[in-house]
Amino acid sequence: MEPKNFLNEKKSDRLNELFEFLRFPSVSAKSEHKGDIAACADWLANHMRNIGLDVQIMPTAGHPVVYGSKIYSPDKLTILYYGHYDVQPPEPLELWKTTPFEPLLENEYIIARGSTDDKGQLFTHLKAMEAYLATGQELPVNVKLMFEGEEEAGSDNLEKFIKDNTELLASDIVVISDTAQFGKNLPAVTYGLRGIAFVEAKVIGPNRDLHSGSFGGAIPNPINALARMIAKLHDDSGNVTIPGFYKNVKPISDWEKKQMKRLPFKKAEFLKKCGSKGLFADKKYTVLERIWSRPTLDINGITGGYQGEGGKTIIPSWASCKITMRLVPNQEPMDICKKLEKYLKKICPKYVECQVKIHGGAKGVVVPTDGPWLKAAGAAVKTGFGIEPVFIKEGGSIPVVGMFKQILGLDTLLLGWGQNDDNAHSPNERFSVNDFERGCYSALALLEELAKVGK
């Protein structure tokens, strides 16, 4: 029997198996679910063994990594699959149509926590491998699989795990399915992500809160000082004013611009979706160019002074803000953080003190657009969905992708089968049965297409 025919015959079986997987409340953010996460890891490991993979559960300082492999020959291409079997907390429970961990099939949607993020998506690749192994055939490539149990809690132990297991994880390309299609029936291959850098700034004035009547007009107000500093971080066009901020930013390529023009993007719909009256940014770039291929600086929160009910007439002792910067490839997070620190201290008024705490970040990444990877991924998605995929970037950050590049030297293909309205992290998380099925067939085709690339 051909692998594709095996998939054709086993639709109800794999749906039932996915439901078993979804029933585990593997919530990594809550210590009370530690046992559930361990049970989920055991189930996943046993399922992988049953389809013919070599499997081990590898402990970390937190929740375990489920590692699997099927290695045939060093001459074959090796794919490293990454996913996560932990899920977000389900609260608020009263908004769910079903118990979050008892899957409900409604209008051809699987409703359950983890259905699209990420159990349902990673499961498609296991089903593709099973289609080969169950029919007595070798996989056309070597495979390694690394499924972690802490992604939704920050992946605190992942970087150490990768560094400690570089030989075990050595591969040619990484595949992750934990993203989404661009739109309904418009599958996408994500070829780039922005990085991130995180800094906190604190402006300190008097050694205690002071009466604004007795001292106002003479003693400087740290909130006022911080507000003026924040205002100097952008010019009137929205460009970041930190010296050297754009130094390593490459121009957007013609190939990228061509891919963006293919997309059915409408500014009015975008603004309506966001509930915004307009745009604020450099008009030399389109909206998608700004979101995907240009760096940014945003103030995420400001704290200082009295925040309670009613008024309190004080000059506060201090004020602080949290700043994140979305970075593009070639921008180094630590370098950008230090540039920001230097600039903040330069523009800080002399009558207050500025303290900067650097939290670091993750680099932006991009899959080479002129290599074989995107072509192979595009062909696989077209086979599975019957539609030519679009090639997109993502404005957000997935730190593990940067880890794979920095530690293992590997590029990552991001192939998402879900939709942006699948309610990931929200009540009534869902995954279309049709998208799940098309993901399985795409995953099957991906094995074949990447095998053609070779080492």
N, C-alpha and C positions, 0 to 999 in steps of 0.2 A: 504493500500500500504506500502511496506517495504521502509525504508529510501534510500536504494541503488537504488531501482527502481525509486524513486523520482528524484535522481541525474541523472539517465539514461534519464529521460524524459525532464529535464529542462536545458540541455546544452546550447541551444541558449539563453534562458532567462538569465542565470547567466552571460553569456558573454556580453550581452547587458547592464546588471546592472553594471558589472565591467567597461565598457566603460563610463557609466555615472559618476562613481566614479573618473575615470582617467581624466575627463574633467575639474576638479577643479584645477586651478594653485596654489596649496597650498604650496607655496615656503616660508618656515619659515625664511630663511636668509634675506629676503627683506621685509622691513616695508610696502612697497606699496601693499603687498599681504595679509595684515592683514584681510581685509574683505573677501578675497577668502578662507583663512584658516577657518574663522568663518562659512562661507557658507558650506564648505566641512564638518566641524564638525556637522553642522545641518543635512546635507544629510545623513551622516553616522549614526547619532543617530536615525533619522527617519527610516532608513533602518533596523536597529537593532530592533526597536520597531515593525516594520511591520512583522518581522519574528517571533516575540513572546518573545523578551527579555525585561526585565525591564531596562530602560535606563535613565541616567541623564548626562547632560553636566556640568562638574565641572571646574570652573575657576581657573587659577593659575595667578601668576604675569606676565606671558607671554600668550601663547596660551592655550586654554582649553584642558582638558582631557575628552574624551568620555568614560564614564564608563557604562558597562552593566552587567547584572547578570541574572541567573535563578537558584534559590535555592529551592530545594525540601525537603531535610532532612539532619540533622546533621550527620546522619549515612552514607551518601554517600560521596565518595571522591569528593574533590573540586579542580578544575583546574583553575588557573589564566592564562589567555591569555594576552600577551603583544604584541603590534605592534605600528606602527606610520603611521599617515595619512598625514604627511607633506612630502615634496619632495625636492630634490636638485634643485638649479637654472638650467634652461635648456641651458644656453649659452655654446658654440657658436651656435646661432640659424641657421646659414647658413649651418651647417653640417648635419642638420636633413633631413630625407626623407619626413617628414610630419610636420605639426605644432605640437609642443611637447605635447600640451594638446588636440589634436584631434586624438584619437587613430586610427591607421592604422593596418589592418590585412593583412600581407604579408607573403606568404610562411609558413602559419601556425604559425606565430609569431605576437604577439600583440606589436606594436611599439608605445610607449608613455612614457613620464616621469612618474615614479612611478609604472610602470607595474610590475616590479619585486621587487623594493625597495620603499615601502613595501606594497603598496595597493593590488597588485595582490595576494601576499602571505597571508596577513592577511585575505583577502576575502574568501580564501578556508575554513577557520575554520567557518566563518559565514554561508557559504553554507552547511557545514556538519551539523551544528546545525539546520538550516532551514529544512533539510531533515527529521529530527525527528519531529520537532514541526509542520510542515505543514501536516504531516500524522497523527496528533493526538496522538503522542506518547511522553512520558516523555523522556528527555535526561537521559542516564544511569548514569550521574554524575551531581554534581552541577558545574556551570560554573560562573566565573567572568571574565570580559574583561576590559582591560585598554589600550586604544589607545591614544597616546600622539601626540601633534602637534609641537614638538620642537626638535625631535631627530636629524634632519639634521642641526640644529643650535646649538647643544651642550647640549641639555636637561638640561638647566640651572635650571629649577624649578622642575625637576623630583624627586630629592632626598628629597626635602622638602615635596612634595606631598605624597610620600610613607611614610615618617615619620609621617605625619599628619593624615594618613589614614590606620594605621596598622590593626585596627580591620576590616575595610571595605575590605581590601585586603587579610586577613588571608585565607590561602589555604593549600593544601597538596603538590602541584607541580606547576611549571610555565612552560608554553609552548610558545616558540617564533619561528616564521618562518620568518627569515630575513637573512638567510644565503644561501648557495648553495649546490648542490650535489657535490660529489668529481669529477665527470666527466660525460660525455655523457652517459645516461642510467646507471649511477652508483650512486644511491641514498645513502645518508649518514645521520647518526645520529651523531651530534657533542656533545661530552661528556666533553670537556674541553676547556678552553680559558686561554691564558696567561694574566697576569695583566700588569700594566704599572706604571712607576714612571717618573716624569719630573723635571729636574733641569736645571738652567742656571748658568754658571760660568763666572765671569768677572775678568780679571787680569788688574790691574791698575799700571801704571808706572809714568812717569813725569806728571806734572800738565797741560801740553799742548803738542801738536805735536811739535817736535823739528827737526831742520835741521840735516839731517843724516851726512852731511859733517862736521859740527861744533861739533856735539856731539856723532856721531857713534863711537863705540869702547869703550866708557866710560859709557854712560848712557844706562841702560838695555832696551831692546826692548820687550814690553809686548806680541807681537805676537810670538816672538821666545820662550819666557818663556811658553806661553800657549801651543805651539806646543810640547815642551818637556814634559809638564804635560800630554797632551793627549796621547802621545806615551807610557807613563807609565801605562795607564789604562788597557792594555792587554799585555799578554806575547806573545812569538813567535808562540804559538799554538792557539792563539785567546781566551784564557781564561781570564776572568776579574780578575784583580789583587787586587781589593779592599779587605782588610782584612775582613773576615766574610761574604763575598758576597754569598758563596755557603753553608753556615752553615746549613740552614733549607731545602735545596733542597733534596728531596727524590730520590732514584734510580728509574729509569724507570722500571715499573713492567713487568713481563713476559707476562701478559695479553695484555698490551699495545704494546709490541714488536710484539706479534702475530698478532694484528690487523693491525699494520703498514706493516707487511710482506705480508698481503693479498692484499695490494694496488698495482695497476699497475703503479708504479712510476719508471721513468727512468731518471737517473742523466743527461744524454746527452740532453734529451728533456727539462729538467728543466733549464739547462744552456743556451740552445738556446732560450728558451722563455724569459729569463732575459737579453739576450745579454751579458752574462758574459763569460770570458775566463776560469774561474775556481772557486774553492771553497776556502774559508779561514775560518777554524774553527777546533776545536779539532776532530781529525780523529777517536777517540774512539766511536763517535756517528754517526749514519746515518744522512742523510739530514733531513728526517722527524723528527727524534728525536731532532735534533738541533732546528728546526723551532717550534715544538709543545711542547716539554717537557724540554727544557733547557733555563735558563735565559740568557739575552744578555745585552750589553751596546753599544749604538751607538751615535756617534756625528752627529746630524742632521743638523747643520749649524755652520759656523764660521764667525765672523764679526770683523773687525778691520782695522785701517789705511785707505789709499786712495783706493776707488773702482771705480773711474771715468775713463774716456778715457785718454790714455797717461800715463805718469809717474809723480810721485810727491815724491821727495826724502826726506822722513821724518822718524823719529822714532815716531810711534804713541803713543798717551797718554794711550790707553787702547786696549784690545782685549777681545772678549767674545765668548762663544760657548753654544749651546743648546744640552742637553744630555737627551735621553730617555733610560729607561731600561725596557725590557720586563721581567716580573716576572712569576714564577710558583707558584702553591699553597704552602702555608706555609711561603712564603716570604712576609713580611709586607712592603708596599710601603714607609711609613715614616721612618721605621728602615733602609731600604736600602738607602734612600736619605741622612739620617744623616751619615751613614757609608761612603758614597761618599763624603759628605762635609768634614768630618774629614780627609779623605785620600787626597783630593785635597789640603787642607791647609797644610798638612804634606809635600807633595811633591812640594809645591809652593816655588820657590827660595825666599830667604830672602830680596832680593833687589826690589821685587814687592809685591803688596798686592792682595790677592785673596778674592773676595766676591762671596758668593753662595746664590742663591735664590731658595728655594724649592717650587715647585708648587703642590706637592702631587701626587696622582695617584689612581689606582684601583687595588684591589687584583685579583690574578688569581683564577679561580674556576674550579672544576671538579665534574661531577655527579658520585656518587659512582658506581663503575663498578660491584660490587657484589650484588647490590640491584635489585629490580624489575623494576625500571624505564626504563633502557636501553632495557631490554628484551621486555617490552610492546611496546616501541617505535619502536623497530626493527620489531616486528610482524605486527604493523600497516603499516609501510612503505612497507613491503613485500606484504601485501594485496593490497595496493594502486598502487604500481609500478609493481608488479609481479616479483620482483627481490629482492634477499636478500641484505639488505643494508650493507654498511661498516660502521665501527665506527671510527671516526676521531676526532682529536683535531684541534683547530684553533690557529695559532700563534699570531693573533691580539687580541684585547681587545674589549669587549662590556660592558661598565661600569654598565649598568642597571642590568646585570646578577650578578655582585658583590653586588649591592645594595640589590637585592632580597635576596641574601644569608646573607648579614651582618645585614640588618634591619628586614627582615621577617623570616630568617632562612630557606629559601626555595631553593631547587635545581631547575635547569632549564634544560629542554629538548630543544635543538636547532635542529629544523627539517626544513631544507631548501629545497625548491622545484625548485629553479632556477639553473642557470649555472654561472660559473665564467666569461663566455664571454657574459653575458647578458647586458653588457655596463651600469651597474649601475653607476650613477654619470657622465656618458658620453653621448654625443649625440647618438640618436637612441637606447635608452634603450629599451629592449625588454623582453618578457616573452613567452615562447613556450606555445601554446594552449594545447599541449599534457601534458606538465609539470603542467600547471594550473589544468587540469582535474585530473591528477594523484594525485596532491596535495589535491584536494577535496575528493577523495576516501580514501586517506591516513588519512586525518583529520577525516573522518567519522569512519574509523577503529580505530583511536586513542581513540575516546570516548569509544568505546567498550572494547578495550584492557586495558585502564587505569581503567575502571570500575571493571574489573576482579581483579586488584591489591587490590582494596578496600582501606579503611583508614589505 
